């Protein structure tokens, strides 16, 4: 098993990506190359940047990838709110919002403690 899989921050980021993919299944088909693709890429980017950074040789490189993951997390949060404003999301997203908040704190602490 890859060591990054032991990181709680990666586990939660992976969960976020899975939830976003499932949530966007019902988005309008006209958005398949628009917001659907964008929010999916942003959410998946959080987890993949943790993986890529963790595989690098230095703490400085890892820190750079954690910065990118934090940016992707912010993008995911915005796109989630934007999608809800458009009426694409009719379900309660408080659990996803809470997950995003948790991931943000974990990324901050992880980076701070490098």
C-alpha positions in Angstrom: 0.0 0.0 0.0 1.3 3.4 -0.9 2.3 5.4 2.2 0.2 8.5 1.2 -2.9 6.3 1.7 -2.1 6.4 5.5 -2.5 10.2 5.5 -5.9 11.3 6.9 -5.8 14.4 4.7 -5.5 12.2 1.6 -8.3 9.9 2.8 -10.6 12.8 3.3 -9.6 14.4 0.0 -10.3 11.1 -1.8 -13.7 11.0 -0.1 -14.4 14.5 -1.3 -13.5 13.6 -4.9 -15.8 10.6 -4.8 -18.7 12.6 -3.3 -18.3 15.4 -5.9 -18.3 12.9 -8.7 -21.5 11.3 -7.4 -23.1 14.7 -6.7 -22.5 15.9 -10.3 -23.9 12.9 -12.0 -27.3 14.7 -12.1 -26.0 18.0 -13.4 -27.5 19.1 -16.7 -26.0 17.4 -19.7 -25.3 20.8 -21.2 -22.7 21.3 -18.4 -20.8 18.1 -19.0 -17.9 20.1 -20.5 -18.4 23.1 -18.3 -19.0 23.2 -14.6 -19.3 19.4 -14.2 -15.9 18.8 -15.6 -14.4 21.8 -13.8 -15.6 20.9 -10.3 -14.7 17.3 -10.8 -11.1 18.2 -11.8 -10.8 20.6 -8.9 -11.9 18.1 -6.3 -9.8 15.3 -7.8 -6.8 17.7 -7.9 -6.8 18.1 -4.1 -6.1 14.3 -3.7 -3.8 14.0 -6.7 -1.6 16.9 -5.6 -1.2 15.4 -2.1 -0.1 12.1 -3.8 2.3 13.9 -6.2 3.7 16.1 -3.5 4.2 13.2 -1.1 6.2 11.3 -3.8 8.6 14.2 -4.2 12.1 14.2 -2.6 12.0 17.4 -0.6 9.8 19.1 1.9 9.9 22.3 -0.2 8.4 20.4 -3.2 5.8 18.7 -1.0 4.9 22.2 0.4 4.4 23.5 -3.1 2.0 20.7 -4.0 0.1 21.2 -0.8 -0.3 24.9 -1.8 -1.8 23.7 -5.1 -4.1 21.3 -3.3 -5.3 24.2 -1.1 -6.0 26.2 -4.2 -7.9 23.3 -5.7 -9.9 22.9 -2.5 -10.9 26.6 -2.6 -11.9 26.2 -6.2 -14.0 23.2 -5.4 -15.8 25.1 -2.6 -16.6 28.0 -4.8 -17.9 25.8 -7.7 -20.0 23.9 -5.2 -21.6 27.1 -4.0 -22.0 28.4 -7.6 -23.6 25.1 -8.7 -26.1 25.4 -5.8 -26.9 29.0 -6.8 -27.7 27.8 -10.3 -30.1 25.2 -8.8 -28.0 22.2 -10.0 -27.8 20.9 -6.4 -31.0 20.4 -4.6 -29.7 18.2 -1.8 -28.1 19.2 1.5 -24.4 19.8 1.0 -23.6 20.5 4.6 -21.6 17.3 5.0 -19.5 18.1 1.9 -19.0 21.7 3.2 -17.9 20.3 6.5 -15.5 17.9 4.7 -14.0 20.8 2.8 -13.5 22.7 6.0 -11.8 19.7 7.6 -9.5 19.1 4.6 -8.6 22.8 4.6 -7.5 22.6 8.3 -5.6 19.3 7.7 -3.8 20.7 4.7 -2.8 23.9 6.6 -1.5 21.9 9.6 0.2 19.4 7.4 2.0 22.1 5.5 2.8 24.1 8.7 4.4 21.0 10.3 6.7 20.1 7.3 
